[in-house]
Amino acid sequence: MVVGVMGAMPEEIEPIIGRLENVQKHEVAGNTYYTALYGSIDLVIAYSKIGKVFSALTAATMIEKFGVQKMLFSGVAGAINPELKIGDLIAATKLCQHDLDITAFGHPYGFVPEGKVFVEANPRLLEIAADVARKLGVKLKQGVIATGDQFVASLERKSWIGETFNADALEMEGASVAVVCDALNVPFFILRAISDAADMDAGFDFDTFLQSSALKSAEFIFAMLDELDQAK
């Protein structure tokens, strides 16, 4: 089985690469991809760089060039749902693009013709994640994640995204990865650890808690890889 593990920034994949042996590097399309064996799983790992375009390019490359059959995304996000606190984990049940707007043509926010507002994550991977959370004694929320090419640090924008999409968290890559995986029939799972509250203090909180939140997300991803390896 070939499994892809993605992050947006180096900090989001460094905890994963650091636990692997005999890692190989591959330069493709202006990015670096790392391959390694984990148990019986062939891993392909990359950080895409920030934003929807780079993350879509990276996901497509991992699938088309490296043959990824399942995609796991590990990273951080800003909270919308007040129940989510810094360090909490959320798995996306579905994702949307909050900055996609052709409402002038009568369409809802987040929609384009022949597309859809929400892309749903793989139910089986969500079940595995729930089992992992129980085994680890970790609280894992499942909910809607909104993606956009904006670092949101505004209460007004945060509230609008929450109300418009019933979103629980927001970030800058998940929905574009979801669109690619959905189009290419690759099951995907998006995990985020909360690093900030997407408000006026978001910049400070993000820098402070990025590494600890990314580490927590990466540890959960490894537990999922263990489950996938055993289920093979």
N, C-alpha and C positions, 0 to 999 in steps of 0.2 A: 504494500500500500504506500502511495506517495502522498504525504500530507504537507501542505503549505502552512507556514506560520509567518504572519505579517505583523508589522508595526509601522507606525508613521515616522518615528524618530529613532536614532541610535539607542537612546535610553530605554526604549520599549522592547528591543530585541537583545540587547547586551546580556541581560540576565539569563536568556535562553541559550545563546551561543556559548556563554561562559561555562555551561554545564555539559557541553558536548565534547567529544574527542574526534580527532582526525577530520576536522572541518575543512572543506574545500571551498575556495572562492572562485566565482565566475563573474566576469564583467559582461553585461548585456544591456544594450540600449541606455547607456549612461548610468547604470546602477550596478550594485554589487549583490550577488545572490550567493548564499552559503548553503552547502549541502553536507549532510552527515547522516549516519545511521543511528537510530535510537531504538534499541530493541530490534524488532523486525520491521520498523517503519523507516522508509526513506524520507528524511526531512528536507524541505526546501525553505529557507528562511531569508527574509529581506525586510529592510525598512524602506518604505516607498518614497519618503520625503512627504512633507505636509501638503494636504489638499486633495481634492477629488480627482484632478487630472492625473497626478503622479500615482495615486493609489490605484486608479483604474488601469493605468499602464502596467504597474507592477503585478497586479492580480492577473491580468491577461497574459503577461509574460510567464508567470509561474505556471499557469495552466497550459498554455500552448507550447512553450519552450521546454519546460521541465516535467510536464505530465502530471501536475498536481491533481489529485482525485478528491481531496477534502481540504477545505480552507478554514484555518483558525486565525482570528485576528486578536492580538493582545495589545492593549493600550490604555490610555486614560481619557477621561471625559469630564465635562462640566455638568453639575447637577441642575435639573429643573425641578424635579419632584422634591419637596421639602423633606421627605423621609430619607433621602439619600444624603449621607454625610461623607466627608473626606475619608478615603480609604475603603468605602463600601464598593462591592462588586455588582455590576449589572450586566446581564446577558440580553441581547436584543432579540425580542420575538419578531419584530419587524422594524424596518428602517425607511426613512424618507429623506428627501432633499428639501430642507426648509428654505433655501435661497433660490429655488427654481420657480420662476414666476412668469407664466404667460396667461395670467388672468384677464388680460385685455382681450383675449380671444374667447372668453367664456369658460375657460377651464379652471379647475380648482388649483390652489397652490400645490406645488410639488408634482404636477402632472404634465406630461407631454403626450401627444398623440402616439398611439402604439406602445405606450409605456403605462406605468401605473404609479400611483402616489406611494404605495407601500410595497416593499419587497420583504417576503417572510423568510425567516431563518429556518434551517433544517430542523424539523421536530425531533428527529432521533438524536441529533447532537445536543439539543436542549435537554432532552431526557438524561443523556449521559452527564451533562453539566449539573443537573439537579442531583443526580446520584453522587457525583464527586463532592458537591457542596455538603451533602449529608455526611459522607464519610469523613470529610475534613473538619466538620463542625463549623463551617463557614456560612454566613448569611449571603445568599445570592438572590438578588431581585431580578425578575424578568420583566421587561417592559419595552416601550417604544424609544428608539434612539433616532434623533434628527441630526442630519449631516448638512454642512454648508461650508463654503469657502470664506468663513468669517470666524475669527476668534471672538466669541461673544463675551463682552464685559459690560453689558447694559441690562439693567433690570427690565426696562421696557421691551427690548428685543427678546429677552429670555421669556417674559410672560407671554408675548405674542406667539412664540414658537410652541410653548406649552399648550396654550389654548387652541391654536390652529390645528395642531397635529396630535394633541393629547400625548405629548412626548414627555418622557421621564428624564432624559439626559441628552446632551448634544456634544458633537465633535466634528471632525473635518474630513473623515475618510470612509466611514463604515458603509454608508449607502451606496457609494460608487463601487466599492468592492462587492457589495450585495448584487448590484445590477449586473456586473460582469459575471459573477458566479451563477446567477439565475439564468442569464442568457446562454451560458455554456454548460448548464446542467451539472454544476459542481456544488455539492452540499457545503454550506458555510455556517460559521459560528462567529459572532462578534462579541467579544468580552471587553468590558471597560471597567477600570477602577476609577473612582471619583477623585479628581485632583483639585477641584475648585467648585465654587458655587455659581459660576457664570454671571457674576455681578461685578460691581465696581472694584472689588478686591481680587478679581479673577487672576490678573497678571501676577500679583504677589503670591497668591496661594498656589498657582500653577508651578512656578519656579521652586517653591518650597517643598511641595509634595510630589513632584513629578517622579523622582527616582523611587521613593517608597511605594507610591501607588503602582508604578510600572512593575516593580518587583513582585508585588502581591498578585497582580494580574498574570505575570509570567509563571509564578508558582502554581497557579490554578491551571494554566495551559499544560504544564508538565503532568499534572494529575490526570488531565483529560487524555493526554498522549498515552499514559500508562493504561488507561481504560481501553483506548482504541487498540493498543498493542495486544492486550489480553483477549480482546474480542475477535481478533483476526483468526 
